[in-house]
Amino acid sequence: MAGKKAIKFIDLFAGIGGIRIPFDELGYECVFSSEWDKAACQTYAANFGDVPHGDITKIREQDIPSHDLLLAGFPCQAFSIMGKMKGFADTRGTMFFEIERILRYHKPKAILLENVKQLTTHDHGNTFRVILAILSSLGYSVKYKILNALDFGLPQKRERIIIVGFLNARCMEKFDFDFKKIPYNLSSILEDDLNIDKSFFASDLIKDKRQKATVGKEKFYPSVWHENKSGNISILDYSCALRTGASYNYLLVNGIRRFTSRELLRLQGFPESFKIVVSHQEIRRQTGNSVAVPMIRMVAKKIDKILRGEGYGTPKTEGFKSPDNKRTLSA
């Protein structure tokens, strides 16, 4: 629509761009991104053509371009069960206050934040109450909900809290977290074992231990054999949440092999064209830190509908585009 401006956004704690992809699909313009991890920046640059700025704590808010929407999957280890749950006492937990200072200066029309579900219960709920109080003091009306990747067509149980906020309270009234569940299918993300490098297969010792630990349990295929911290093995038709720094063999496809890099990206809903430019070890870490793209996509579409109603034009493009400008994924 002629005369209508593009919706601009910034991508904080960008990781490998999982939150960005749906907004690129909608034709939004990313005017700034920030990520401190060098390997994640490699992946991000290869897929979006942008090299993220580094440590956000060293970037002045006035040096960040004005924007309509702030995206941030701020570091979650400080609030995670798998972490030490120190919250704001952990340096990573204070990253929310970097978001606060940017919001205070720029006052974008909308925000989308993502974190682990334990954020709501950390320190008996005090941490989350502080976050909500700060957002309210900045003028944002917010809604939040814990969403599960399993409900968005991905064979991964990954529960995350999504926080959406608008400066205009009437806009917030129009937003909801009502989504129709999409069935998942583990087979859809798996590669043929015949095409997989032998290095992904567990040793005979590991496979034998898994078989002994599952005596008497129903075995079916395809399946994911998940070993928890106590050594108990569950046989599931989905993957448990991908984790950064987890044991190399805590998830085994059919009890015999590990997920490949491409399969890990599929478990998070990344497009097939998403470029892999780092080691498998880095992809394990990056996907463990990333988001379920289809989940963000559904939230993004609802945010977009509201922002377009505020006077913005129709989307410029459809589909995720890699730096070579080739359309690769429809919404």
C-alpha angles and dihedrals in degrees: 000000000000118000095021117120126231118255109248125209141177125221112214124188081009100179106180095335104266094143092044098055098075092049091049086052089054092053098253120153118238106213099174139014132183132195129150100199110096097208092049088051089054091055092043094050093048092053104036104025090236125110106214119233113250134242107004091209088068096049119089115230091230089059091059113090119248113266144179099220133035119205121191133165089184118199111290104185091093090062101033126112087227090054126060093268095229092145114183089004087068118078090231089055091060090064088093087070089060086058089049095055092048092049091047091054102038104027096202115200094244143018135201117193128179132194144143117293090244088073088082095055102034113125090004091303095305095117092054092045089055091051093049092046092052092049090049092049088054090055100258123141107206143190126190140185140173108244128190124218088219089070092056100059098272122123092225128098100222119152117194135167114239118199119195123184139177131192087219108070091203089060090053090053089059094054125088139166096229109135132164111239116249117211118242128218121196092200090063094068100039126100124216111272089226090066097048125100114251090238090075093061119095120242120264088251093056093044091049091050090051092050092050092047092054100048107140094017122116110257121203136163138269094029142139117236108211123195114201126205092272092054097253114145122219121192109212141170089229138040123260114236115303108243135200113239095008123150111286092239102037090110119042125177107232087347093286113076146026126247116268122234092260092049091051090053090048090053086061093044098248116160120263089243093059105125122238108209102154136062124285089249089058092046089053089054095042096049090045088057096042136087137250100261097203090054091053090044093060092048091046092055091056092048090048094052090054096045092048087054088058091067106282123133132248120286116283095213144012122220137028111288125205119214091271085066093241114147108235112165132033120215 
